[in-house]
Amino acid sequence: MARQIGVGPTLFLMTTKAMSVLFLILFLINLPVLNFFYMGTRADPENTQSATQITEKFAQLSLGNIG
């Protein structure tokens, strides 16, 4: 492949592939943490509303939701 498109673009594509795999692995590792953040509103029985807007969903997954 390096002969067809050159060494620079080949290294870029290989690095992009490696970084994609790395971020996928890191995302999978962080799923329990995101679940912990999301469960922050479950402790409040009065707050049984479901998020309808994207900003509300983002607020549920943020660090400030731990309570």
N, C-alpha and C positions, 0 to 999 in steps of 0.2 A: 504494500500500500504506500510506503514511503517513496517509492520510485515513481508512482503515478501522480501523487499530489504534492510531494515534497516532504521534507523532514519537519518543518515548522507546523504545518497544518496537521500532520500525523500526530505529533506530540501534543498539540492542542486537543485533538479528539480523544487521545488516550487519557489525558489529564481530566478532561470533562467527564469521561466515563468513570474514572476512578473517584472523582468527587461526587458524582451522582450516587454511586454505590455507598460511599461513606455517609452522605446525608440520609440516605434511606435507612441505613443501619442505626444512625443516631436517632432518627425519628422513631424507629421501632423501640429503641431503648427508652425513649422519653414518653411513650404511651401511658405507662402507669402514673407518671407525674401529671400528665394532662388530665387523666381520670381523677386524680386526687384533687386537682384544682376545680374540676367540674362538680365534684361532689360537695363542694363548700356550701352550696345553697340547700342541700338536702337536710342539713341539721336543723333548719328553721321550718317548723311545720306550717307556719302561716304563709310562707312563700312557696306556693305550689304552682305559680305561673310558669308557663313554658315560654321560652324565648321565641319571639316572632321576627325580630329584626337582626341583621347581621351584627350590629353593635352590641346587642344584648348577648348574642352567642359568644362574641369575642370577650365580653366582660365575664362570662361564666368560665372561660378558659384561662383567665388571667390570674396572676399571682395574688391580686387583691381580693379574690373571691374566697380565700381560705377562711376569712372571718376571724 
